[in-house]
Every structure is written in C-alpha cells, then in structure tokens.
C-alpha cells in the first residue's frame, strides 16, 4: 500500500469510499472513533439512521470494508459511547470481527448531561432564578430544594474502547511470522511504578 520510502500516508475522504479503494489485507491495525447514533449536538453525521437495527446495519457495512482491508489476525480499537456500545459491538460482530475485550478510558472532564432537576422544578413552578444554569444552580422553591444535586443523566466519565480482531487460521505464532500481526505487545504497555515492578 505504501510506496518505497513511505512510512505513513494520510488519506482524506468519506471512510467507506476510501476503504473501498484500498487493497485487501494491506493494513496492520484499525483505530477509529465512529459515530454513536445519538445525534450529538444535532449533527447529521451522528444520526441513528432510523433506530438500532438500521444503525447497526449501516455500521456493519462500513466495518466489513475495514475487515477486508486488514491483514488476518490484525487488531482494532473502536471507540464507543457507554449507552450505545452494544450497538457498536453488534455491528462489529455482524461485520465479521471477533470482540476480544473492552478497554475502559476514564476521563475527568465534562459535567452531568441532561437536566438539572432543581432548575427544571423551579422553571416548571415559574420561580427560576436568573443565576441558574444547566451546570450549577441555587434552587429557589421548597420543592426544588428537595431535589438539589439530582440530574437526569450521569457525568460522562467512562469511554469504552472495544478491542477486536480479524479472524485468522492456524496458530498466533504462525500468523505473526506470516502477516506480522495477531498478538499484543503487553510489555510495551507496562507502566513503571516507584518501588515495585511494572504492572
């Protein structure tokens, strides 16, 4: 896929169109951050396509092309959103990938999504304070004070990355020697700790 002397190449375009132009079994790995099907910030690219079944069917069609391009035994890391990760996993399996594991990426940024219940109750009762915002508010009414600190959704603190692998025949050792993929370099991922062995 790469010309002599090239170590990498950046291709821009719609992923499905670009994938269809790549030769089979030419890529060593897959890392992607696909849409989650939740219409993030009302963006059309993140539309649910009509529901779970339609979204899974669409995603599987894209991932089939990714599977075709990958070498046998190649791994992939695919981002997902907690509440639609089952859609993502189903699409990956329908495309032909084996789901190996899920890596938990814990984040510290963000705030609770959805509605602040004390703000909603004050608003409903016509007693909203000018200082109230979605993120922080001082409840005004007795009813709102009862529900201070309550929200309709969790803070986004966890991002699942789904570890998948393209199926292959034979042993991992033979696949490594033939295609250069199929195993995980665990030692390169170890984190040294003071006064002890890497975990």
N, C-alpha and C positions, 0 to 999 in steps of 0.2 A: 504494500500500500504506500509506503514512503519511498521517495526517490533516494538514490545514493547520497549519503552525507546528511540526510534529514533525520533529526531525532524526533521531531513532532511536527504536526501541521494543524492549523485551525481552519475549520470549515464552518461557514455561516449559512444558515437557511433553516427551513422547516425540517425538524428532525426526521420525520418519516421520509421526506424526499431525499435528504442527504443520505440516510441509511440505505435506501434502495440503490443508490449509486456506488456503494462500497462493495468490494468483493467479499464473498463468503469466507468465513474462518480467517479473517485478517486482523482482528482486534484482540488484544490481550486482556482487556478488562472493561467493565461498564461502571460508570459513576453518573447518576442522574438525579435530578430534583424535579419530578414530574408534577403536573397539576394535581390538586387534591379533590377536585369536584365540589368545591364549596362556594364558588363564585366570589373568591377573595376580593374584597373592595369593589364588588360588582364588575369584575373583569371577565370578559367573554372567554378568554383563554382558559379560565378555571371553571367553566360551566360543567354541570353534572351530566350533560348530554341527554337529559330526559329521565334520569334515575340511575340506580345502582347497576342494573343489568346492562344498560346502554353504555354507561361509563366504563364498566369492566370490559365490555366487548371492544370498545374503542382503544382502551389502553393495551389490551392483549394484542391488537393488530399492530400497534407500534412496537411492542416488546418482541413480537415474532421476528420482526426485521432485525432488532438488536441481537436476538438469539442467533439468527442466520450469520450475522457478521462476526460474532465471537468465535474464537478457537474452542474446540472441545475441552471442557473442564474449566473454562475461564470463569472467574467470579465477577459478581457485580454488587455494587452498593446502591440501593434505591431508596431515596428519601420518601417518607410518608407522613401523614398527619395522624395523630392518635385516633381521632374519631372516624377516619376513612381508611385506616391502614389495612383493614380487612378487604376493602375494595382493591387496593394496590396489590396485596398478596394474592388474591384470587386472579387478578389479571396476569400477574407474573406466572402463576401455575398454569393458567389456561394457555399462555404463550409457549409453555414447554420448559420453563425454568424449574429447578429444584430450590425450594426455600430451605436454607441451611440454618439461619439464626436471625436474631434481631439485635442490633447494637443500639443501646439507649444513650442518646445525646441529651444531657441535662443542661439547661440554659438558665441564666439568672435574669435575663432582661424580660421585658413585657409586663403586662398587668392583666387582671382578670378581664376576660372578654364578656360580651353580653351586657346585661343590665344590672345596675346597682339598685337593689331593691328599695333602699330607703329613699333614693331620688325618685324612683318610679311611684312609690306610695305618696310622697309629698306632691309630685306632679299630678297624680290622679285626684288628690284631695284639693288641688288648687292652692297649695301652700309652698310651692317651690321657691327656694332661696336663690338670689342672684349669684351667690358664690358656688352653687352646686355644679359639679361637672360629673362626667361619667366615671372618672377615676377616683375623685375624692369629693366628699360632701359632708356637711353637717346637717343631720336631719332636723326638720322643723317641728313636725307634728308628733304627738304622742305615739300614733300608730307607726310612723316611720322610724322612730327611735327604737321600737321593738325589734326592727329588722336591720339595724345599722350593722354594716360589715357583711351583709349577705349579698351574694351575686348569683346570676343565673348560670354562669359557666366558670370553669377553673382557669387559673392563670396558665398560659402556655409555657410550661417548664420542661416538657419532655418531647423530644423529636425521635421517632423510630427510624433507623436506617436498616432496611431489610437486606440481609446478606443472601445472595442467590448464586447458583452455579449452573452453567450449561452442562447437561448430562454428557457423559463420555463412556467409552467402553474400555474394559481392562483395568489394570491397577493404576493408582495415582502415580507411582514411580515411573511406569512406562509412559504415561501421559505427559509427565514433566519432561522426560527426555525427548519425546516426540514434538510436543507443542509448546513447552516452556511455561505451562500454566497448570493449575489444578490443586495447588497447595497454598497455605497461608504462611507467610514469614512471621511467625509469632515472636521470635527473638528480637526482630527489629522493632516490635511494638512495645516491648517491655519498658516500664517506667522505673528508673532507679530511685531508690529511697534511701534516706540517710540512716546509716547504722544497720542496714539489712540488705537482703537480696532483692533484686528486681522482682516485681510481682507479675 
